Amino acid sequence: MTPRGAAITRRSHAFRVRAGIPAMLLRVLLVAVTTAGALTLVPVPLWRGVAIAAAVIGAVVPRSLAGWIGGACVGLGMLFADPQPAQTAIGVLVVHAIHVLASLSWTVPAMSWISVRALVPTLRRFVAIQLVAQPVAFGVSALTSPVEGQGVVWAALAGAAVLVVAAGFGLHALRRADADPAAVHSAPGARSGADVGGPA
């Protein structure tokens, strides 16, 4: 029983992250980057709408894979536009950014905070892949006749191939992280009885 007028309070336990940002910002960036890419690169309104709607669904329910669908709509929607090297470069950058943000939204809870330092390895991988994908896209477009307009298409496909490989590695890492069993300490063979991990 509690005295009259006394209030029962419940403490909430939380970790404070230094130099952290709210994880919800990652999902907002997923929608923002997809929307910007769709409006800039995709000329067909229907494809724009599908890409933006998929990004919103992916931000709300990351495990629906809708975030990746939005990135695919941006990449495929570019095929309806006139091929230009600048658009291909932006497309490779945007689709890769969508993949990274969708992956982070999958692994980081929306109401949590994430350290900025924890994002540094992801940023390094992003830059490393771009340093490979962008020259490949430019090289393929330069080697193909610009009159036919096929160079940019092959450049986009080459960049997409690099992104598919990166996505495969990322999904493989996520599966391995989910499949790792938690360490369970069992009692030594010389002891009898159950070991519940409590004080002796």
C-alpha positions in Angstrom: 0.0 0.0 0.0 1.2 3.5 -0.7 0.5 6.6 1.4 -2.3 8.9 0.3 -1.1 11.4 -2.1 2.0 9.5 -3.0 2.6 8.8 -6.7 4.2 5.7 -8.1 6.9 6.6 -10.5 8.7 4.3 -12.9 12.2 5.0 -14.0 13.2 4.6 -17.5 16.7 3.3 -18.1 18.6 4.5 -21.2 22.1 4.7 -22.6 23.4 8.1 -23.5 25.3 8.2 -26.7 28.0 10.8 -27.1 27.9 12.7 -30.4 24.8 10.7 -31.4 22.0 11.3 -33.8 18.4 10.0 -33.6 18.1 6.8 -35.7 14.8 8.2 -37.1 16.9 10.6 -39.1 18.2 7.7 -41.2 14.7 6.8 -42.2 13.9 10.5 -43.0 17.0 10.6 -45.2 15.9 7.4 -46.9 12.7 9.1 -48.0 14.4 12.4 -48.8 17.2 10.8 -51.0 14.7 8.6 -52.8 12.3 11.5 -53.4 15.2 13.8 -54.7 16.5 11.1 -56.9 13.0 10.3 -58.3 12.2 13.9 -59.0 15.6 14.6 -60.6 16.2 11.4 -62.6 12.9 9.8 -63.4 10.7 11.6 -66.1 7.7 9.4 -65.7 5.2 10.5 -62.9 4.1 6.9 -62.3 7.6 5.7 -61.6 8.2 8.7 -59.4 5.1 8.0 -57.3 6.0 4.3 -56.9 9.6 5.1 -55.9 8.5 7.7 -53.3 5.7 5.5 -51.9 8.1 2.5 -51.6 10.6 4.7 -49.7 7.9 5.8 -47.2 6.8 2.2 -46.7 10.5 1.1 -46.3 11.0 3.9 -43.7 8.0 2.7 -41.7 8.5 -1.0 -42.1 12.2 -1.6 -43.1 11.9 -5.4 -43.3 9.3 -5.1 -46.1 12.3 -4.4 -48.4 10.3 -1.5 -49.9 13.3 0.8 -49.4 15.3 -1.3 -51.9 12.3 -1.3 -54.2 12.3 2.4 -54.2 15.9 2.5 -55.2 15.2 0.0 -58.0 12.4 2.2 -59.3 14.8 5.2 -59.5 17.3 3.1 -61.4 14.8 1.6 -63.8 13.0 4.9 -64.3 16.1 6.5 -65.6 15.8 4.3 -68.7 12.9 6.5 -69.8 15.1 9.6 -69.8 17.6 10.8 -72.4 20.9 9.2 -71.6 23.4 11.7 -70.1 26.7 11.0 -68.3 25.8 13.4 -65.5 22.5 11.7 -64.8 24.3 8.3 -64.7 26.8 9.5 -62.2 24.0 11.0 -60.0 22.0 7.7 -60.4 24.9 5.5 -59.3 25.4 7.8 -56.3 21.7 8.0 -55.4 20.9 4.3 -55.7 23.9 3.4 -53.6 22.9 5.9 -50.9 19.4 4.4 -50.9 20.8 0.9 -50.4 23.0 2.1 -47.5 20.1 4.0 -45.8 17.7 1.1 -46.2 20.3 -1.3 -44.7 20.8 1.0 -41.7 17.1 1.4 -41.2 16.8 -2.4 -41.2 19.4 -2.8 -38.4 18.9 0.3 -36.2 15.7 0.7 -34.2 13.8 3.8 -35.1 13.5 5.2 -31.5 17.2 4.7 -30.7 20.2 6.9 -31.0 23.3 6.0 -33.0 26.8 7.3 -32.5 28.3 9.3 -35.4 31.6 7.4 -34.9 29.7 4.1 -35.6 28.7 5.4 -39.0 32.3 6.1 -40.1 33.0 2.6 -41.4 29.8 2.7 -43.4 30.8 6.0 -44.8 34.2 4.7 -45.8 32.7 1.7 -47.6 30.3 4.1 -49.4 33.2 6.2 -50.6 35.3 3.2 -51.6 32.5 1.7 -53.7 31.8 5.1 -55.3 35.5 5.4 -56.2 35.1 2.2 -58.2 31.6 2.6 -59.6 31.9 6.2 -60.9 35.1 5.6 -63.0 33.6 2.4 -64.4 30.4 4.3 -65.4 32.5 7.1 -67.0 34.8 4.8 -68.8 32.0 2.7 -70.3 30.2 5.9 -71.5 33.5 7.2 -73.0 34.3 4.0 -74.9 30.8 3.8 -76.5 29.6 6.0 -79.3 27.7 9.0 -77.8 25.6 9.3 -81.0 23.9 6.0 -80.4 23.3 6.9 -76.8 24.1 3.4 -75.5 27.1 4.3 -73.5 25.2 5.7 -70.6 22.9 2.7 -70.5 25.9 0.3 -70.3 27.5 2.6 -67.7 24.4 2.4 -65.6 24.3 -1.3 -65.9 28.0 -1.5 -64.9 27.4 0.7 -61.9 24.3 -1.3 -61.0 26.4 -4.5 -61.1 28.9 -3.0 -58.6 26.0 -2.1 -56.3 24.4 -5.5 -56.6 27.7 -7.0 -55.4 27.8 -4.6 -52.5 24.2 -5.3 -51.6 25.0 -9.0 -51.6 27.8 -8.6 -49.2 25.7 -6.4 -47.0 22.8 -8.8 -46.9 25.2 -11.7 -46.2 26.7 -9.8 -43.3 23.2 -9.1 -41.9 22.3 -12.8 -42.1 25.5 -13.8 -40.4 24.8 -11.3 -37.6 21.3 -12.7 -37.1 22.4 -16.3 -37.2 25.2 -16.0 -34.6 23.9 -17.8 -31.5 24.3 -16.1 -28.1 27.0 -17.5 -25.9 25.6 -19.8 -23.2 27.8 -20.8 -20.3 27.2 -24.3 -19.1 28.3 -25.8 -15.9 31.7 -27.6 -15.8 31.6 -31.4 -16.0 32.9 -31.9 -12.5 29.9 -30.0 -11.0 26.4 -31.4 -10.6 23.2 -29.5 -10.9 22.0 -26.8 -13.1 24.0 -23.6 -13.6 21.7 -20.7 -13.9 24.5 -18.1 -13.8 23.5 -16.7 -10.4 25.5 -16.3 -7.3 26.8 -19.4 -5.6 
